[in-house]
Amino acid sequence: MIVTELNFRKMEIDYTREQRYIKAQKKVKEIKGFYIHLATYVLVIPFIIYVNLTYVPQFHWFWYSVLSWGVGLFFHWFGVIGIDKFKLGKEWEEKKIREIMNNNKR
């Protein structure tokens, strides 16, 4: 009976650890998605401004793109990261996964 109970507890701990890891991995993917969104914004908006000022300099329609996309980017940031610092890389991903797993223990 004791052996079975110990095995069950070990399996339960392993299952909980795996759940935390999967949840942390999902959070890291969400954060990475935000960084891709940010990079796209930074690369595309100057192009939109260039096109507007080159072909229709009398009407600055690029502000609609800058502001609406910027608001969307802000809400993406707020929903995913909040006030965390911006970092990126494989080492950061592993650190973030460990951090989220430790927070899920509590």
Backbone as XML, in Angstrom:
<?xml version="1.0"?>
<chain id="A" units="angstrom">
  <residue number="1" name="MET">
    <atom name="N" x="0.820" y="-1.189" z="0.000"/>
    <atom name="CA" x="0.000" y="0.000" z="0.000"/>
    <atom name="C" x="0.864" y="1.252" z="0.000"/>
  </residue>
  <residue number="2" name="ILE">
    <atom name="N" x="1.927" y="1.263" z="0.794"/>
    <atom name="CA" x="2.805" y="2.423" z="0.890"/>
    <atom name="C" x="3.514" y="2.657" z="-0.443"/>
  </residue>
  <residue number="3" name="VAL">
    <atom name="N" x="3.979" y="1.597" z="-1.073"/>
    <atom name="CA" x="4.664" y="1.722" z="-2.353"/>
    <atom name="C" x="3.728" y="2.324" z="-3.398"/>
  </residue>
  <residue number="4" name="THR">
    <atom name="N" x="2.509" y="1.876" z="-3.439"/>
    <atom name="CA" x="1.536" y="2.386" z="-4.402"/>
    <atom name="C" x="1.259" y="3.859" z="-4.142"/>
  </residue>
  <residue number="5" name="GLU">
    <atom name="N" x="1.100" y="4.240" z="-2.879"/>
    <atom name="CA" x="0.830" y="5.634" z="-2.529"/>
    <atom name="C" x="2.021" y="6.521" z="-2.895"/>
  </residue>
  <residue number="6" name="LEU">
    <atom name="N" x="3.238" y="6.044" z="-2.671"/>
    <atom name="CA" x="4.437" y="6.812" z="-3.032"/>
    <atom name="C" x="4.535" y="6.974" z="-4.540"/>
  </residue>
  <residue number="7" name="ASN">
    <atom name="N" x="4.254" y="5.890" z="-5.277"/>
    <atom name="CA" x="4.275" y="5.976" z="-6.743"/>
    <atom name="C" x="3.225" y="6.964" z="-7.245"/>
  </residue>
  <residue number="8" name="PHE">
    <atom name="N" x="2.048" y="6.925" z="-6.637"/>
    <atom name="CA" x="0.986" y="7.839" z="-7.034"/>
    <atom name="C" x="1.401" y="9.288" z="-6.783"/>
  </residue>
  <residue number="9" name="ARG">
    <atom name="N" x="1.982" y="9.573" z="-5.634"/>
    <atom name="CA" x="2.430" y="10.939" z="-5.323"/>
    <atom name="C" x="3.519" y="11.392" z="-6.288"/>
  </residue>
  <residue number="10" name="LYS">
    <atom name="N" x="4.444" y="10.486" z="-6.610"/>
    <atom name="CA" x="5.501" y="10.834" z="-7.559"/>
    <atom name="C" x="4.895" y="11.148" z="-8.923"/>
  </residue>
  <residue number="11" name="MET">
    <atom name="N" x="3.935" y="10.334" z="-9.364"/>
    <atom name="CA" x="3.280" y="10.577" z="-10.645"/>
    <atom name="C" x="2.524" y="11.911" z="-10.608"/>
  </residue>
  <residue number="12" name="GLU">
    <atom name="N" x="1.891" y="12.202" z="-9.491"/>
    <atom name="CA" x="1.145" y="13.452" z="-9.346"/>
    <atom name="C" x="2.082" y="14.656" z="-9.409"/>
  </residue>
  <residue number="13" name="ILE">
    <atom name="N" x="3.232" y="14.562" z="-8.755"/>
    <atom name="CA" x="4.222" y="15.641" z="-8.777"/>
    <atom name="C" x="4.766" y="15.824" z="-10.189"/>
  </residue>
  <residue number="14" name="ASP">
    <atom name="N" x="5.080" y="14.712" z="-10.874"/>
    <atom name="CA" x="5.573" y="14.792" z="-12.248"/>
    <atom name="C" x="4.528" y="15.424" z="-13.167"/>
  </residue>
  <residue number="15" name="TYR">
    <atom name="N" x="3.256" y="15.038" z="-12.986"/>
    <atom name="CA" x="2.175" y="15.582" z="-13.808"/>
    <atom name="C" x="2.021" y="17.085" z="-13.561"/>
  </residue>
  <residue number="16" name="THR">
    <atom name="N" x="2.080" y="17.500" z="-12.305"/>
    <atom name="CA" x="1.968" y="18.918" z="-11.965"/>
    <atom name="C" x="3.138" y="19.702" z="-12.551"/>
  </residue>
  <residue number="17" name="ARG">
    <atom name="N" x="4.329" y="19.159" z="-12.453"/>
    <atom name="CA" x="5.517" y="19.815" z="-13.002"/>
    <atom name="C" x="5.385" y="19.961" z="-14.520"/>
  </residue>
  <residue number="18" name="GLU">
    <atom name="N" x="4.891" y="18.918" z="-15.172"/>
    <atom name="CA" x="4.715" y="18.959" z="-16.622"/>
    <atom name="C" x="3.651" y="19.993" z="-17.012"/>
  </residue>
  <residue number="19" name="GLN">
    <atom name="N" x="2.579" y="20.076" z="-16.240"/>
    <atom name="CA" x="1.547" y="21.080" z="-16.502"/>
    <atom name="C" x="2.121" y="22.493" z="-16.387"/>
  </residue>
  <residue number="20" name="ARG">
    <atom name="N" x="2.904" y="22.729" z="-15.351"/>
    <atom name="CA" x="3.521" y="24.050" z="-15.156"/>
    <atom name="C" x="4.464" y="24.370" z="-16.304"/>
  </residue>
  <residue number="21" name="TYR">
    <atom name="N" x="5.228" y="23.375" z="-16.741"/>
    <atom name="CA" x="6.150" y="23.592" z="-17.851"/>
    <atom name="C" x="5.390" y="23.958" z="-19.122"/>
  </residue>
  <residue number="22" name="ILE">
    <atom name="N" x="4.308" y="23.248" z="-19.417"/>
    <atom name="CA" x="3.515" y="23.527" z="-20.628"/>
    <atom name="C" x="2.904" y="24.926" z="-20.546"/>
  </residue>
  <residue number="23" name="LYS">
    <atom name="N" x="2.414" y="25.293" z="-19.370"/>
    <atom name="CA" x="1.840" y="26.623" z="-19.182"/>
    <atom name="C" x="2.914" y="27.703" z="-19.349"/>
  </residue>
  <residue number="24" name="ALA">
    <atom name="N" x="4.082" y="27.465" z="-18.798"/>
    <atom name="CA" x="5.180" y="28.422" z="-18.929"/>
    <atom name="C" x="5.625" y="28.533" z="-20.380"/>
  </residue>
  <residue number="25" name="GLN">
    <atom name="N" x="5.672" y="27.414" z="-21.074"/>
    <atom name="CA" x="6.061" y="27.402" z="-22.481"/>
    <atom name="C" x="5.060" y="28.203" z="-23.314"/>
  </residue>
  <residue number="26" name="LYS">
    <atom name="N" x="3.780" y="28.075" z="-23.012"/>
    <atom name="CA" x="2.741" y="28.832" z="-23.710"/>
    <atom name="C" x="2.922" y="30.332" z="-23.472"/>
  </residue>
  <residue number="27" name="LYS">
    <atom name="N" x="3.221" y="30.705" z="-22.236"/>
    <atom name="CA" x="3.423" y="32.121" z="-21.903"/>
    <atom name="C" x="4.616" y="32.687" z="-22.662"/>
  </residue>
  <residue number="28" name="VAL">
    <atom name="N" x="5.677" y="31.927" z="-22.769"/>
    <atom name="CA" x="6.865" y="32.376" z="-23.505"/>
    <atom name="C" x="6.527" y="32.576" z="-24.979"/>
  </residue>
  <residue number="29" name="LYS">
    <atom name="N" x="5.716" y="31.698" z="-25.555"/>
    <atom name="CA" x="5.308" y="31.856" z="-26.953"/>
    <atom name="C" x="4.478" y="33.125" z="-27.127"/>
  </residue>
  <residue number="30" name="GLU">
    <atom name="N" x="3.616" y="33.436" z="-26.153"/>
    <atom name="CA" x="2.825" y="34.666" z="-26.221"/>
    <atom name="C" x="3.726" y="35.894" z="-26.186"/>
  </residue>
  <residue number="31" name="ILE">
    <atom name="N" x="4.718" y="35.862" z="-25.323"/>
    <atom name="CA" x="5.648" y="36.987" z="-25.209"/>
    <atom name="C" x="6.449" y="37.137" z="-26.498"/>
  </residue>
  <residue number="32" name="LYS">
    <atom name="N" x="6.905" y="36.024" z="-27.040"/>
    <atom name="CA" x="7.658" y="36.054" z="-28.292"/>
    <atom name="C" x="6.783" y="36.602" z="-29.426"/>
  </residue>
  <residue number="33" name="GLY">
    <atom name="N" x="5.499" y="36.238" z="-29.432"/>
    <atom name="CA" x="4.556" y="36.769" z="-30.416"/>
    <atom name="C" x="4.443" y="38.277" z="-30.330"/>
  </residue>
  <residue number="34" name="PHE">
    <atom name="N" x="4.476" y="38.811" z="-29.103"/>
    <atom name="CA" x="4.446" y="40.263" z="-28.942"/>
    <atom name="C" x="5.689" y="40.896" z="-29.565"/>
  </residue>
  <residue number="35" name="TYR">
    <atom name="N" x="6.849" y="40.314" z="-29.342"/>
    <atom name="CA" x="8.083" y="40.874" z="-29.907"/>
    <atom name="C" x="8.056" y="40.846" z="-31.434"/>
  </residue>
  <residue number="36" name="ILE">
    <atom name="N" x="7.481" y="39.813" z="-32.004"/>
    <atom name="CA" x="7.351" y="39.758" z="-33.464"/>
    <atom name="C" x="6.409" y="40.863" z="-33.937"/>
  </residue>
  <residue number="37" name="HIS">
    <atom name="N" x="5.323" y="41.082" z="-33.212"/>
    <atom name="CA" x="4.377" y="42.161" z="-33.525"/>
    <atom name="C" x="5.078" y="43.517" z="-33.461"/>
  </residue>
  <residue number="38" name="LEU">
    <atom name="N" x="5.881" y="43.724" z="-32.429"/>
    <atom name="CA" x="6.621" y="44.975" z="-32.266"/>
    <atom name="C" x="7.618" y="45.183" z="-33.409"/>
  </residue>
  <residue number="39" name="ALA">
    <atom name="N" x="8.355" y="44.140" z="-33.764"/>
    <atom name="CA" x="9.334" y="44.251" z="-34.843"/>
    <atom name="C" x="8.658" y="44.570" z="-36.168"/>
  </residue>
  <residue number="40" name="THR">
    <atom name="N" x="7.525" y="43.948" z="-36.415"/>
    <atom name="CA" x="6.782" y="44.228" z="-37.641"/>
    <atom name="C" x="6.336" y="45.683" z="-37.686"/>
  </residue>
  <residue number="41" name="TYR">
    <atom name="N" x="5.845" y="46.186" z="-36.573"/>
    <atom name="CA" x="5.419" y="47.582" z="-36.473"/>
    <atom name="C" x="6.591" y="48.524" z="-36.786"/>
  </residue>
  <residue number="42" name="VAL">
    <atom name="N" x="7.725" y="48.255" z="-36.162"/>
    <atom name="CA" x="8.900" y="49.109" z="-36.339"/>
    <atom name="C" x="9.412" y="49.082" z="-37.781"/>
  </residue>
  <residue number="43" name="LEU">
    <atom name="N" x="9.259" y="47.972" z="-38.463"/>
    <atom name="CA" x="9.732" y="47.871" z="-39.840"/>
    <atom name="C" x="8.723" y="48.407" z="-40.867"/>
  </residue>
  <residue number="44" name="VAL">
    <atom name="N" x="7.440" y="48.217" z="-40.626"/>
    <atom name="CA" x="6.430" y="48.568" z="-41.624"/>
    <atom name="C" x="6.017" y="50.040" z="-41.554"/>
  </residue>
  <residue number="45" name="ILE">
    <atom name="N" x="5.898" y="50.597" z="-40.361"/>
    <atom name="CA" x="5.431" y="51.976" z="-40.226"/>
    <atom name="C" x="6.321" y="52.965" z="-40.994"/>
  </residue>
  <residue number="46" name="PRO">
    <atom name="N" x="7.645" y="52.883" z="-40.920"/>
    <atom name="CA" x="8.453" y="53.815" z="-41.728"/>
    <atom name="C" x="8.181" y="53.686" z="-43.231"/>
  </residue>
  <residue number="47" name="PHE">
    <atom name="N" x="7.932" y="52.469" z="-43.694"/>
    <atom name="CA" x="7.607" y="52.260" z="-45.098"/>
    <atom name="C" x="6.284" y="52.947" z="-45.458"/>
  </residue>
  <residue number="48" name="ILE">
    <atom name="N" x="5.289" y="52.812" z="-44.584"/>
    <atom name="CA" x="4.003" y="53.465" z="-44.818"/>
    <atom name="C" x="4.172" y="54.978" z="-44.847"/>
  </residue>
  <residue number="49" name="ILE">
    <atom name="N" x="4.962" y="55.513" z="-43.936"/>
    <atom name="CA" x="5.217" y="56.959" z="-43.906"/>
    <atom name="C" x="5.910" y="57.398" z="-45.187"/>
  </residue>
  <residue number="50" name="TYR">
    <atom name="N" x="6.906" y="56.638" z="-45.623"/>
    <atom name="CA" x="7.624" y="56.953" z="-46.850"/>
    <atom name="C" x="6.677" y="56.992" z="-48.053"/>
  </residue>
  <residue number="51" name="VAL">
    <atom name="N" x="5.841" y="55.968" z="-48.176"/>
    <atom name="CA" x="4.907" y="55.902" z="-49.305"/>
    <atom name="C" x="3.956" y="57.091" z="-49.266"/>
  </residue>
  <residue number="52" name="ASN">
    <atom name="N" x="3.428" y="57.403" z="-48.094"/>
    <atom name="CA" x="2.498" y="58.528" z="-47.972"/>
    <atom name="C" x="3.166" y="59.839" z="-48.352"/>
  </residue>
  <residue number="53" name="LEU">
    <atom name="N" x="4.330" y="60.104" z="-47.803"/>
    <atom name="CA" x="4.983" y="61.388" z="-48.061"/>
    <atom name="C" x="5.535" y="61.496" z="-49.480"/>
  </residue>
  <residue number="54" name="THR">
    <atom name="N" x="5.791" y="60.365" z="-50.117"/>
    <atom name="CA" x="6.283" y="60.382" z="-51.489"/>
    <atom name="C" x="5.155" y="60.615" z="-52.496"/>
  </residue>
  <residue number="55" name="TYR">
    <atom name="N" x="4.033" y="59.945" z="-52.305"/>
    <atom name="CA" x="2.978" y="59.988" z="-53.316"/>
    <atom name="C" x="1.822" y="60.944" z="-52.996"/>
  </residue>
  <residue number="56" name="VAL">
    <atom name="N" x="1.555" y="61.194" z="-51.731"/>
    <atom name="CA" x="0.467" y="62.113" z="-51.361"/>
    <atom name="C" x="0.940" y="62.992" z="-50.195"/>
  </residue>
  <residue number="57" name="PRO">
    <atom name="N" x="1.938" y="63.857" z="-50.436"/>
    <atom name="CA" x="2.508" y="64.626" z="-49.327"/>
    <atom name="C" x="1.542" y="65.658" z="-48.731"/>
  </residue>
  <residue number="58" name="GLN">
    <atom name="N" x="0.513" y="66.040" z="-49.456"/>
    <atom name="CA" x="-0.407" y="67.050" z="-48.945"/>
    <atom name="C" x="-1.378" y="66.487" z="-47.896"/>
  </residue>
  <residue number="59" name="PHE">
    <atom name="N" x="-1.564" y="65.174" z="-47.822"/>
    <atom name="CA" x="-2.455" y="64.557" z="-46.837"/>
    <atom name="C" x="-1.693" y="63.478" z="-46.074"/>
  </residue>
  <residue number="60" name="HIS">
    <atom name="N" x="-1.531" y="63.659" z="-44.791"/>
    <atom name="CA" x="-0.761" y="62.725" z="-43.958"/>
    <atom name="C" x="-1.663" y="61.616" z="-43.400"/>
  </residue>
  <residue number="61" name="TRP">
    <atom name="N" x="-2.056" y="60.693" z="-44.253"/>
    <atom name="CA" x="-2.909" y="59.585" z="-43.833"/>
    <atom name="C" x="-2.158" y="58.527" z="-43.032"/>
  </residue>
  <residue number="62" name="PHE">
    <atom name="N" x="-0.817" y="58.584" z="-43.012"/>
    <atom name="CA" x="-0.043" y="57.580" z="-42.285"/>
    <atom name="C" x="-0.343" y="57.607" z="-40.792"/>
  </residue>
  <residue number="63" name="TRP">
    <atom name="N" x="-0.841" y="58.745" z="-40.281"/>
    <atom name="CA" x="-1.147" y="58.831" z="-38.850"/>
    <atom name="C" x="-2.225" y="57.827" z="-38.441"/>
  </residue>
  <residue number="64" name="TYR">
    <atom name="N" x="-3.149" y="57.518" z="-39.336"/>
    <atom name="CA" x="-4.169" y="56.529" z="-39.020"/>
    <atom name="C" x="-3.527" y="55.162" z="-38.745"/>
  </residue>
  <residue number="65" name="SER">
    <atom name="N" x="-2.558" y="54.812" z="-39.564"/>
    <atom name="CA" x="-1.860" y="53.534" z="-39.362"/>
    <atom name="C" x="-1.024" y="53.558" z="-38.096"/>
  </residue>
  <residue number="66" name="VAL">
    <atom name="N" x="-0.275" y="54.633" z="-37.907"/>
    <atom name="CA" x="0.608" y="54.747" z="-36.742"/>
    <atom name="C" x="-0.201" y="54.644" z="-35.451"/>
  </residue>
  <residue number="67" name="LEU">
    <atom name="N" x="-1.288" y="55.389" z="-35.365"/>
    <atom name="CA" x="-2.067" y="55.424" z="-34.121"/>
    <atom name="C" x="-2.881" y="54.155" z="-33.893"/>
  </residue>
  <residue number="68" name="SER">
    <atom name="N" x="-3.582" y="53.686" z="-34.920"/>
    <atom name="CA" x="-4.417" y="52.501" z="-34.707"/>
    <atom name="C" x="-3.570" y="51.259" z="-34.442"/>
  </residue>
  <residue number="69" name="TRP">
    <atom name="N" x="-2.510" y="51.075" z="-35.214"/>
    <atom name="CA" x="-1.635" y="49.929" z="-34.988"/>
    <atom name="C" x="-0.908" y="50.078" z="-33.650"/>
  </residue>
  <residue number="70" name="GLY">
    <atom name="N" x="-0.539" y="51.313" z="-33.315"/>
    <atom name="CA" x="0.120" y="51.565" z="-32.032"/>
    <atom name="C" x="-0.766" y="51.219" z="-30.851"/>
  </residue>
  <residue number="71" name="VAL">
    <atom name="N" x="-2.056" y="51.540" z="-30.936"/>
    <atom name="CA" x="-2.990" y="51.183" z="-29.865"/>
    <atom name="C" x="-3.106" y="49.669" z="-29.759"/>
  </residue>
  <residue number="72" name="GLY">
    <atom name="N" x="-3.203" y="48.999" z="-30.898"/>
    <atom name="CA" x="-3.255" y="47.537" z="-30.883"/>
    <atom name="C" x="-1.997" y="46.932" z="-30.281"/>
  </residue>
  <residue number="73" name="LEU">
    <atom name="N" x="-0.853" y="47.496" z="-30.616"/>
    <atom name="CA" x="0.418" y="47.021" z="-30.079"/>
    <atom name="C" x="0.477" y="47.232" z="-28.569"/>
  </residue>
  <residue number="74" name="PHE">
    <atom name="N" x="-0.003" y="48.389" z="-28.121"/>
    <atom name="CA" x="-0.021" y="48.666" z="-26.677"/>
    <atom name="C" x="-0.864" y="47.632" z="-25.942"/>
  </residue>
  <residue number="75" name="PHE">
    <atom name="N" x="-2.057" y="47.322" z="-26.444"/>
    <atom name="CA" x="-2.917" y="46.352" z="-25.773"/>
    <atom name="C" x="-2.333" y="44.948" z="-25.837"/>
  </residue>
  <residue number="76" name="HIS">
    <atom name="N" x="-1.635" y="44.632" z="-26.913"/>
    <atom name="CA" x="-0.938" y="43.345" z="-26.995"/>
    <atom name="C" x="0.128" y="43.280" z="-25.904"/>
  </residue>
  <residue number="77" name="TRP">
    <atom name="N" x="0.916" y="44.342" z="-25.773"/>
    <atom name="CA" x="1.948" y="44.419" z="-24.737"/>
    <atom name="C" x="1.338" y="44.286" z="-23.355"/>
  </residue>
  <residue number="78" name="PHE">
    <atom name="N" x="0.293" y="45.044" z="-23.114"/>
    <atom name="CA" x="-0.334" y="45.042" z="-21.800"/>
    <atom name="C" x="-0.899" y="43.671" z="-21.457"/>
  </residue>
  <residue number="79" name="GLY">
    <atom name="N" x="-1.484" y="43.003" z="-22.431"/>
    <atom name="CA" x="-2.059" y="41.684" z="-22.191"/>
    <atom name="C" x="-1.029" y="40.592" z="-21.986"/>
  </residue>
  <residue number="80" name="VAL">
    <atom name="N" x="0.110" y="40.725" z="-22.603"/>
    <atom name="CA" x="1.116" y="39.656" z="-22.546"/>
    <atom name="C" x="2.191" y="39.933" z="-21.507"/>
  </residue>
  <residue number="81" name="ILE">
    <atom name="N" x="2.755" y="41.119" z="-21.530"/>
    <atom name="CA" x="3.930" y="41.406" z="-20.718"/>
    <atom name="C" x="3.621" y="42.260" z="-19.503"/>
  </residue>
  <residue number="82" name="GLY">
    <atom name="N" x="2.769" y="43.241" z="-19.653"/>
    <atom name="CA" x="2.539" y="44.169" z="-18.561"/>
    <atom name="C" x="3.713" y="45.107" z="-18.436"/>
  </residue>
  <residue number="83" name="ILE">
    <atom name="N" x="4.398" y="45.080" z="-17.306"/>
    <atom name="CA" x="5.495" y="46.025" z="-17.103"/>
    <atom name="C" x="6.870" y="45.343" z="-17.076"/>
  </residue>
  <residue number="84" name="ASP">
    <atom name="N" x="6.919" y="44.089" z="-17.531"/>
    <atom name="CA" x="8.213" y="43.387" z="-17.560"/>
    <atom name="C" x="9.196" y="44.076" z="-18.491"/>
  </residue>
  <residue number="85" name="LYS">
    <atom name="N" x="10.467" y="43.845" z="-18.251"/>
    <atom name="CA" x="11.505" y="44.401" z="-19.123"/>
    <atom name="C" x="11.532" y="43.651" z="-20.450"/>
  </residue>
  <residue number="86" name="PHE">
    <atom name="N" x="12.017" y="44.321" z="-21.496"/>
    <atom name="CA" x="12.116" y="43.704" z="-22.816"/>
    <atom name="C" x="13.463" y="43.010" z="-22.957"/>
  </residue>
  <residue number="87" name="LYS">
    <atom name="N" x="13.402" y="41.704" z="-23.162"/>
    <atom name="CA" x="14.605" y="40.903" z="-23.424"/>
    <atom name="C" x="14.211" y="39.838" z="-24.425"/>
  </residue>
  <residue number="88" name="LEU">
    <atom name="N" x="15.188" y="39.294" z="-25.140"/>
    <atom name="CA" x="14.870" y="38.281" z="-26.142"/>
    <atom name="C" x="16.057" y="37.344" z="-26.309"/>
  </residue>
  <residue number="89" name="GLY">
    <atom name="N" x="15.793" y="36.102" z="-26.628"/>
    <atom name="CA" x="16.855" y="35.137" z="-26.868"/>
    <atom name="C" x="16.540" y="33.799" z="-26.223"/>
  </residue>
  <residue number="90" name="LYS">
    <atom name="N" x="17.303" y="32.809" z="-26.574"/>
    <atom name="CA" x="17.078" y="31.449" z="-26.083"/>
    <atom name="C" x="17.288" y="31.381" z="-24.569"/>
  </residue>
  <residue number="91" name="GLU">
    <atom name="N" x="18.318" y="32.038" z="-24.090"/>
    <atom name="CA" x="18.595" y="32.045" z="-22.656"/>
    <atom name="C" x="17.447" y="32.702" z="-21.889"/>
  </residue>
  <residue number="92" name="TRP">
    <atom name="N" x="16.940" y="33.795" z="-22.440"/>
    <atom name="CA" x="15.814" y="34.493" z="-21.817"/>
    <atom name="C" x="14.584" y="33.595" z="-21.785"/>
  </residue>
  <residue number="93" name="GLU">
    <atom name="N" x="14.338" y="32.849" z="-22.879"/>
    <atom name="CA" x="13.182" y="31.952" z="-22.921"/>
    <atom name="C" x="13.265" y="30.913" z="-21.809"/>
  </residue>
  <residue number="94" name="GLU">
    <atom name="N" x="14.426" y="30.296" z="-21.648"/>
    <atom name="CA" x="14.592" y="29.278" z="-20.610"/>
    <atom name="C" x="14.415" y="29.890" z="-19.224"/>
  </residue>
  <residue number="95" name="LYS">
    <atom name="N" x="14.981" y="31.072" z="-19.014"/>
    <atom name="CA" x="14.851" y="31.755" z="-17.727"/>
    <atom name="C" x="13.384" y="32.068" z="-17.447"/>
  </residue>
  <residue number="96" name="LYS">
    <atom name="N" x="12.666" y="32.524" z="-18.458"/>
    <atom name="CA" x="11.259" y="32.882" z="-18.296"/>
    <atom name="C" x="10.422" y="31.640" z="-18.000"/>
  </residue>
  <residue number="97" name="ILE">
    <atom name="N" x="10.719" y="30.525" z="-18.658"/>
    <atom name="CA" x="9.999" y="29.277" z="-18.400"/>
    <atom name="C" x="10.200" y="28.853" z="-16.950"/>
  </residue>
  <residue number="98" name="ARG">
    <atom name="N" x="11.449" y="28.897" z="-16.468"/>
    <atom name="CA" x="11.722" y="28.531" z="-15.071"/>
    <atom name="C" x="10.996" y="29.466" z="-14.107"/>
  </residue>
  <residue number="99" name="GLU">
    <atom name="N" x="11.020" y="30.773" z="-14.416"/>
    <atom name="CA" x="10.360" y="31.764" z="-13.559"/>
    <atom name="C" x="8.854" y="31.508" z="-13.475"/>
  </residue>
  <residue number="100" name="ILE">
    <atom name="N" x="8.228" y="31.252" z="-14.608"/>
    <atom name="CA" x="6.780" y="31.012" z="-14.633"/>
    <atom name="C" x="6.446" y="29.705" z="-13.918"/>
  </residue>
  <residue number="101" name="MET">
    <atom name="N" x="7.292" y="28.694" z="-14.097"/>
    <atom name="CA" x="7.058" y="27.421" z="-13.404"/>
    <atom name="C" x="7.150" y="27.614" z="-11.895"/>
  </residue>
  <residue number="102" name="ASN">
    <atom name="N" x="8.125" y="28.393" z="-11.440"/>
    <atom name="CA" x="8.271" y="28.639" z="-9.999"/>
    <atom name="C" x="7.081" y="29.415" z="-9.459"/>
  </residue>
  <residue number="103" name="ASN">
    <atom name="N" x="6.565" y="30.364" z="-10.226"/>
    <atom name="CA" x="5.391" y="31.126" z="-9.798"/>
    <atom name="C" x="4.150" y="30.257" z="-9.733"/>
  </residue>
  <residue number="104" name="ASN">
    <atom name="N" x="4.069" y="29.246" z="-10.613"/>
    <atom name="CA" x="2.908" y="28.368" z="-10.622"/>
    <atom name="C" x="2.929" y="27.356" z="-9.479"/>
  </residue>
  <residue number="105" name="LYS">
    <atom name="N" x="4.091" y="27.161" z="-8.854"/>
    <atom name="CA" x="4.187" y="26.263" z="-7.700"/>
    <atom name="C" x="3.384" y="26.805" z="-6.538"/>
  </residue>
  <residue number="106" name="ARG">
    <atom name="N" x="3.406" y="28.114" z="-6.398"/>
    <atom name="CA" x="2.784" y="28.759" z="-5.237"/>
    <atom name="C" x="1.323" y="28.810" z="-5.318"/>
  </residue>
</chain>
